[in-house]
Amino acid sequence: MDKPKIQGVPGRYWHTLDDGRIQCDLCPRLCRLKAGQRGLCFVRQRVGEEMRLMTYGRSSGFCVDPIEKKPLNHFLPGTAILSFGTAGCNLTCKFCQNWDISKARAFDRLQDEASPDEIAAAAQAAGARAVAFTYNDPVIFLEYAVDAAAACRARGLKTVAVTAGYITAQARPEFFAAMDAANVDLKGFTEGFYRKLCAGALAPVLETLSYIRHETDTWLEITTLLIPGQNDSDAEIKALSKWVSDELGPDVPLHFTGFHPDWRMRDIPATPSATLTRARSIAQEQGLNFVYTGNVFDPERQTTYCPQCAKPAIGRDGYTITSWGLGQGGFCTSCGAGVPGVFEEKPGNWGERRRPVTIHHAA
């Protein structure tokens, strides 16, 4: 017998307007919907007189990755993390590198089904230490992500959000209370960049970053994809880095990653490695202690250095841990200074492996 068609689950964060439409209050777009309409994210739909999340329990696939791939360099280094996403997105980034998932406009892209507890059980069985809500932005499937996070924590697993941080002040507390760590994609540092290339706004992302850093216990790292001619000027990199240092503090890790031509920006060349090196130097000049390069081979600039004695604290070659200079509690074994993060006495040894996972359903 065929399974009944999934009709979604009731969504949170919406209200009815005087004109009869309902407004989604989950993200700053505040989509206003008539009967049957979907928000720009595609996955939140008005059904009758309520908002429903249409992708609850459905995924574009599951894979076990190195946690450094999220990227997170100060959160359980070397361990494995189960990653999954759904479909849709609440931004329309022309440079999206997961466009086949985030830009999906048909649910036949969602081949896998899994309950929150099945996700947690699969992660545990695969030897993962955490589950990442990623590939597309987990903000738009908040109800699914929060339920899955609760199931993970019940099994002793950590939770990670890989997000653009485009979420309202109303929804932030519930979402980030469910996350042990977050990597927020700070896509650029001008309103023009967000408006032109993402159809979004910068200010709400900065508010989210400040909220995570100052009002939660969620471990925070930031990624900026540098796109030639768009957000890679010295002035913009300096302004972004200074804001992170001044507003969030010098110990928040910042990852500058390289762009490759994709989606609707295939005419833009890949980011030269020299650009990433330059960006890292500029960020360090603004006082940031932990600045990394990504999407390039660069072990020197992907290594974590003690901010006091400058000795390597965590050596890296790609996603592989090559040296470990931290004692229990995250203290440098050379000088005793603290290195901020979530560390154990020894790193994991997952390495570069990437392994697809099949979810096994209960009979």
Secondary structure, DSSP 8 states (H G I E B T S, - for coil): --------EE-SSEEE-TTS-EEE-SSTT--EE-TT-B-TTSSEEEETTEEEETTTTEES-EEEEEGGGTT-SSBSTT-EEEEE--S--SS--TT-SSHHHHT--SGGG--EE--HHHHHHHHHHTT-SEEEE-SS-GGGGHHHHHHHHHHHHHTT-EEEEEE-----TTTHHHHHHT-SEEEEE---SSHHHIIIIISS-SHHHHHHHHHHHHH---EEEEEEEE-TTTT--HHHHHHHHHHIIIII-TTS-EEEEE----TT-TTS----HHHHHHHHHHHHHTT-S-EEEESS--HHHHSEE-TTT--EEEEEETTEEEEE-EETTTEETTT--B--SB--SS----TT--EEE------
